[in-house]
Each structure stands twice: as structure tokens, then as C-alpha cells.
Amino acid sequence: MPEHVPELLSERPNDAIESQPPLTDEALARLDDYLAAERLGEEAPDVIGAHGYLVALAVSPRDISPEQWIAELFEEEPPFDSVAERDEILGLLATLKTNAGSILERGHWVELPFDTELDEAGEMTAAIEDWCAGFMQGVFLDEAAWFSQDESHVAALLLPFMALSGLFDDEPEIAEMVTEDDQFAALARQLPELTLDLYLHFRIPPEPPKGKTPPRAASSGRKRGRKR
């Protein structure tokens, strides 16, 4: 395991911050139905990967235009039966992204669309990998912006997403983080907290050195931390 991230596998207190879903179960089911349709082809994203991708866009330090993130998500113009269906599906995707940002802004965890308890069939493992792969796709969409603020810290926070995504299995230091099921599950349980940590990192300036007061500090009521 990389020496600079051993703490990521330790158990963190889970006196948990409230978690909230960015879409209702019904809305997620509608997205699932659309994305699983045969007309989209085998290269279409599944609802789990799309969820991870849109949460990453909500975390991103810089806004990405809908035209750009839709094109990247589908790799081409997605097919729709009607204008009404197009508005419905793209509206649900945009709502997921917007709601995830609102949840994080309030200091809550985004509820993930899977259980982190692994099963013998490997379905939960596959769902976690798909979600993290989608999240990393969102990171790659504007990688320079993600690593422009304290690159080493952001890289450490992203390591679990990278390891769980399966996209970096050819890099031994990353792959060895998830060689055992208990390691995999421990990292998966930390995804909501790490997502919030990344969001806060990009939006709350670091504390100034002791003895120095940042400009306008007295007028700012926002503090680093999470609501409980």
C-alpha cells in the first residue's frame, strides 16, 4: 500500500453526517430504463456510472457546459423517441448533478446508489467499480482544474476512487489497495466522506498562517466543517 495513504483504510467514526439522495428512487429507475434500452447500444453508460460521473461534475472546481458533459457521457448524440423524452432524460441528469451539488453545499453526504456490503455474486463490487469509473470520467473531463489546487492533497483524496474504479489495475501501487475484499469494502465505505472532502477543498480557502487575518475574514460567516 502506498505509504502516504494508510489512514484511508482505517475505520473512521460514522456518527454519520446525514446522507441524502440526489434523485428519488422513481427518477433513478426511469434513468435506468432509458440507459439500459437496446437502442443506446453497448457503449451507453449505465445508471450507476452516470450517477458517479454527475456527482464528480457537482464536485468539480469549474463548471462544465451541459453540451460538453452530455457529449462526453454518451460519446455521441443519444437517441430519443421524442422531444419530450429528450427534455425528460436530460432534465433528470441535470437535476442529479444540481441536487448533488446542493447536498454537498449544505455539508451532507451524497447517498450512493449501492450498498457497500459486498456480496458473493460480485454485483456490489461491480456497482462500486462502475460508480468510481464514472466519477473518474468526470474528473478526466477537466483534469487540469482538479489538480490546480494542492495537487498532492487532491491526488490522495482521489486514490480510493482510482483504486476502486478498476481503471488503474496496471499500476501496482494502486491495484494493491484493493487486493482483499475487506480493503475494497473499507475504501467503498469512505466514498461519501471523501466526495464531501473534495467538494470542500475546492470551495473553502485554506486557513491562513497563525497571526495573519485574511481579507474580509470578519464578514464571512462560512467555516470549514460539516453539518451533523
BELSULPE-V395703 format. One record per residue. RES is the residue in one small letter. NEAR is the number of other C-alpha atoms within 8 Angstrom. Layout:
BEGIN
RES_NEAR + RES_NEAR
END
This chain:
BEGIN
m_8 + p_8 + e_5 + h_5 + v_9 + p_9 + e_5 + l_8 + l_9 + s_7 + e_5 + r_4 + p_5 + n_5 + d_4 + a_6 + i_10 + e_7 + s_8 + q_9 + p_9 + p_12 + l_9 + t_7 + d_6 + e_6 + a_9 + l_10 + a_8 + r_8 + l_11 + d_10 + d_8 + y_8 + l_11 + a_9 + a_8 + e_6 + r_5 + l_11 + g_7 + e_5 + e_6 + a_9 + p_9 + d_9 + v_10 + i_11 + g_14 + a_12 + h_13 + g_15 + y_16 + l_13 + v_13 + a_12 + l_12 + a_10 + v_11 + s_12 + p_9 + r_6 + d_6 + i_7 + s_6 + p_6 + e_6 + q_8 + w_10 + i_9 + a_10 + e_9 + l_9 + f_11 + e_7 + e_6 + e_6 + p_6 + p_6 + f_7 + d_6 + s_6 + v_7 + a_6 + e_9 + r_10 + d_8 + e_8 + i_10 + l_8 + g_8 + l_10 + l_9 + a_8 + t_10 + l_13 + k_13 + t_9 + n_10 + a_13 + g_11 + s_8 + i_13 + l_12 + e_7 + r_8 + g_10 + h_15 + w_14 + v_14 + e_9 + l_7 + p_6 + f_7 + d_7 + t_9 + e_6 + l_11 + d_8 + e_5 + a_4 + g_8 + e_9 + m_12 + t_9 + a_8 + a_10 + i_13 + e_11 + d_12 + w_15 + c_14 + a_17 + g_14 + f_16 + m_13 + q_9 + g_13 + v_12 + f_7 + l_8 + d_9 + e_8 + a_6 + a_10 + w_12 + f_10 + s_7 + q_8 + d_7 + e_9 + s_6 + h_7 + v_12 + a_9 + a_9 + l_10 + l_9 + l_9 + p_11 + f_12 + m_14 + a_14 + l_14 + s_14 + g_10 + l_7 + f_10 + d_9 + d_5 + e_7 + p_7 + e_8 + i_14 + a_13 + e_8 + m_11 + v_11 + t_8 + e_6 + d_8 + d_6 + q_11 + f_12 + a_11 + a_11 + l_12 + a_11 + r_8 + q_9 + l_10 + p_11 + e_8 + l_10 + t_11 + l_14 + d_9 + l_11 + y_12 + l_9 + h_8 + f_10 + r_7 + i_8 + p_6 + p_4 + e_4 + p_7 + p_5 + k_4 + g_4 + k_6 + t_6 + p_6 + p_4 + r_6 + a_7 + a_5 + s_5 + s_6 + g_5 + r_4 + k_5 + r_6 + g_5 + r_8 + k_7 + r_6
END
